[in-house]
């Protein structure tokens, strides 16, 4: 439900969205030819956790000028959870469920605003 809502909101605001079913798919997408402005990372993804996927993405970036902002989306909201995200290489953190405005403000602060689609 959170994923569907986030996708719809992002697309309505002009963002192009790619989905990964698990952490391995997320790492593979970043390692591929696609360019991403932002990764929204669920830290509790199957196969490879969001924490481990972030570590792997940061390893792929090592020695390059590339740094993709990664924002964790998690149901955990304790201070130690935020610290764990930052220690894994995650740039920012938002807890679920989140307010749409708070979520979109965070996205805009990372990638900038997009024109709002009039047909969505």
C-alpha positions, 0 to 999 in steps of 0.5 A, a space after each residue: 500500500 505504501 509503495 503504491 501510494 508513493 509511486 502514484 504521488 511521484 508519477 503525478 509530480 513528474 517523476 519516472 519511477 522504477 521498482 525493485 521487488 527486493 534488495 538484489 534487484 535494487 543493486 542490479 538496477 543501480 549496477 546497470 546502465 540506468 541513471 537514477 536521481 534518487 533511491 527510496 530504500 525499504 530497509 526490510 526488503 527480502 533477499 538482500 536487506 535495504 541496509 545491505 543493498 545500500 552498502 553494495 550500492 556505495 561499494 559500486 560508487 567507490 572510486 567514481 564521482 557518482 553518489 546517488 542519494 538514498 532515502 530509507 523508508 521504514 516502519 522503525 522510528 527510533 533514534 537507533 534505527 536512524 543511526 543504523 540507516 546512516 551507518 549503512 550509507 543511507 543519506 536520509 530517513 523517513 518513517 512509515 506511514 508518512 504524510 504525503 507532504 512530508 514525503 514529497 518535500 523530502 523528495 524535492 529537497 533531494 532531486 528538486 521539484 518536478 512540474 505537476 502533471 495536469 492529467 494525473 
